[in-house]
Amino acid sequence: MSKTLTLREANQSFARCVRAVEAGEEFVITRNGKPVARLMPVSGRRVPTPQQEAAWERTRERMREGWDLHAGPLDRDSLHER
């Protein structure tokens, strides 16, 4: 999730913001309460925090296990009966 900074805050702490972006954070910069810019890593991808990475791994594990939908077979032939 992006952090929001006013233009003044971003200007006064630009070096700190750049260090945070290098660490994977993202900022939305506002002027008069309206978003005007985004400060993010050049790659365009955020580096996930260890907590976010753990959450993704838990989600992947749940997906590998699957969920029982109690809906019977779900294959192409069953879904598209002739």
Sequence and secondary structure as in RCSB ss.txt:
>XXXX:A:sequence
MSKTLTLREANQSFARCVRAVEAGEEFVITRNGKPVARLMPVSGRRVPTPQQEAAWERTRERMREGWDLHAGPLD
RDSLHER
>XXXX:A:secstr
  EEEEHHHHHHTHHHHHHHHHTT  EEEEETTEEEEEE  TTS     HHHHHHHHHHHHHHHH    S    S
HHHHT  
